[in-house]
């Protein structure tokens, strides 16, 4: 039984799974309320199924890239629970989980000889996104980068096959990436439930991270902006 924590974007999501089955999910997509909601969601799921943290086999946390503050909140909570209950911690790359979720939500047909690729995008402000390329099985094809989107972005791949673009960073790229093989999805919503498959694989292969020293994959250094006066 694994508890899954996703806080890398505006989504705050917690899921509880037993093997491949998703038992329950608690989530909120209305804004960055992670600090207020995360602990409540965890408590609700554990209470609902009458289990304690010590009865969990592991905790999986979305490891980034994404929001600096969101990742800190999620990883800190996961590490604290793992340390207190003496259970292993699993790090699930955010973009990989998004790709798995996209395939579960939508039909991704193969057209032509080359199968399509998946391009999850997390908004990194202005015309920059955190992104990578994956195949339909969730295997990473291109490394994770902080990509400044231009008219030539992904054209070497788009000339060869279709790419599905999705995530909270994809909408702003639609008017820039103009290619007949570029397909944009506006309806994808991420969830901690999409961490179940990679987390279970990591658990079975005993791919755990060090609870004391693990840090999220921020990709970029945190830069403090001016304080909002409102």
N, C-alpha and C positions, 0 to 999 in steps of 0.2 A: 504494500500500500504506500503510495507516494503522494505527497502534497506538492502542488506546482504553483509557483508565484511568478506573475508577469506584471512588471511595473515600468517597462522601458520606454513607454510612450504615454499619451494621455489616458490610456486604458489602465485601470487597476483591476486585475483579474486573479482569482485563486481557484484552483480545481483540485479535486481529490479523486485519485484513481486506484483501482485494484487490477493489477495486470494491465490489460489493454482497455478495460472498461472505465469510462468516466462516470463516477458515482454522483458528483454534484459540482456545480460551479457557482461562484458569486463574483459579480463584476459590475463595474461602473465605467461608462465611457463619456461622462459629462464634463470631465476636466481633471486637472491634476490634484486630486484629493487623496493621494496615496497614503500620506502620513495619518490621516484621520480614518481611512476606511480599511487599510490592509489588515490590521490586527483584528478588527471586527469581523471581516470576512473569514479569516482563519478560524477564529473562535466559533463562528456559526457553523462552518463545515464540520469541525471536530465534534461539536455538540450534537449536530444533526445525526451523525453516525455513531455517537456514543463511544468515541475513542480519545485517547490522550496523545500528546505529541510523542511520548515514549513508545507508543504502539505503532508508529509509522516506521516503515523500512528505510525511508530516505526522504529528503526534501530536494526538489528541483527548483532552480531559480533561473529566470531569463538573464543571460549574462551580457547582453548588449550586442551591438552598439545601440545607443538611444539617448534618452534624456539623462543628463548627469545626475540630477536630483532624484529622478525616479529610480534609476539603477541603484543609487546609494541606499534608498529606503528599502527596496526589495532585497538586496543582498545583505544588508545589515540585519533585517528581520530573519532571513533564512539562516544566516550564520549563528545568530543568537539562539534560535530554536534547536539547531543541530548541536551546538555546543552544550546546551542545557540537557538535552535528551541523549547525547552521545550517539547520534545517528549520522550517516554519511550525507554529504552535500554533493549535488549534481549540478553542473553548469550547462545550460542549454543555449546555444547561440540563437539570438532573437530572430535573425533573418532566416535561418533554417526552419525554425518553428513556423514562421509566417508562410514559407513555401509549402510546408506540409499542410497547413491550414487551408491554403488556397486550393490545393488539389482536392481536399475534402469538401470544400464548399462549392466548387464549380467543375463543370466538365471541361477538360483540356484536351480537345481532339488533336490527333496527329494529321496534319495536312501536308502532303508532299513526302519526300524521302527523309528529310531531317526532322526529328521530333522538336516540338517547341521548347523554349526555355522559360524559366520563371525569374522575374526580377522584382523582388520585394524592395520597397523604398521607404525609409524613415526620414521624415523632414528634419533637416539640419540647418534650417533658416536660409533666407535668401534663395538662390538657385542651387543650393547644395543639398545632397541627400546621402544618407548612409545606405549602401546597396551592395549587392553581389548577384551572381547568376547561379541558378540551380537547375537541375533537371527534374523531371516529374517524380523521381524517387527520393528527392531531397538531397541528392549528392551535389556538393558545391563545385561549380565549373570555373568560376572566376573569384578571386580573393575579395574579401570585404574591403571597401574603400569609402572615403568621404569624397563623393564625386560632384564636381561642379558641372551642371548639365548645360550642354551647348547643342547646337544643331547637328553636330557630328557624333554625339554620344551614342555608343552601342552600334554604330553603323556597320562596323566590320562583322558583327554578329547578325544584325538585321538583314544584311544582304544575303545571308545563308539560311536563315530560319526565322520563324515567328518568335516574338518575345511578349509575354504577358507582364505588364507593369501594374503594380498594385501597392497598397499601403498608404499611409497618411502623407507621404512625400510624392506620390505619383501624380496627383491632380495638377499640380503646378508645372509638371513636365510635359503635359499633353500638348500644349501649344508650341513647345520647343522641338520635341522629337517627332518629326513628321516623316513617317515611312510606312509603306503599305503593310509591312510585317509587324508593326508596333500596335499592340492591342492593350488598351487601358481599361482597367476595371475600377469602377467607382463604388462598388458595393461590398468589397472585402472588409470584414471586421475581424481583428485578431482576437485571440482568447488563450487563456492558460491551458485550455483543453488540448491545444495543438502541440503542447510540450510533451504529451504522454508518450508518444511513439519514441522520440529520441531519448527521453529520460529513462524509459524502460530498457532500451538497448544499452545505454550507459550503465545502468544498474546491473544488468546481467553480465556485462563485461568488466564490472568493478572499476569503471572509469569515474572515480570520485576526485574532487578537488580538496585542497587543504582548507579546513574551516578557518584556521587562524590567519592564513596569508592570502587567500583568494581575493582578487579584486576584479570588478567588472571590466569588460572590454569597452572603454570609453571611446577609443579611436582618435579622439581629439582632446587636447587639454581643456579644462574648464576655464572659461573666461567670464568673469563677473561683469554684468552690465549695470546701467544705472538703475537704482531702486525705483519701483513703480510708486508714484505718489498717490495713486487712487486707493 
